[in-house]
Amino acid sequence: MNYMELSPMIDHALQPEEWSHTDENLALLVDRLDYWLGTEYAGWVTDPTDPEVKKAREEQKRSGHKPPPVPLIPPVAQRPPKQAKAASEQVQRLREFYESPPAESGESKLNALDKLLG
């Protein structure tokens, strides 16, 4: 049996009929481990005394740009297409929310965030 004959069987085995909470929790764990390793690596290879790094940090302070209160972790784990799209859209909505928060309407940011996430 060659690969071409096995390919449909492999594809079927990799696409579960249902996506369980356990599957999503494992995917979220992979996302977070990838994010953690990426940020650790950036810290290992970034020289805080580098003039370009100092300049970028000063520009960020001057502009008043603050990072969101929680990390926005892009989904990198393998998910079925429907779940992968939903995970990507959620991160994109959060990114847009924190980049340009809704106008003050007397509603708390937490309530606005709850509405955004459903």
Buried (B, 14 or more C-beta within 10 A) or exposed (E): EEEEEEEEEEEEEEEEEEBEEEBBEEBBEBBBEBBEEEEEEEEEEEEEEEEEEEEEEEEEEEEEEEEEEEEBBBBBBEBBEEBBEBBEEBBEBBEEBBEEEEEEEEEEEEEBBEEEEE
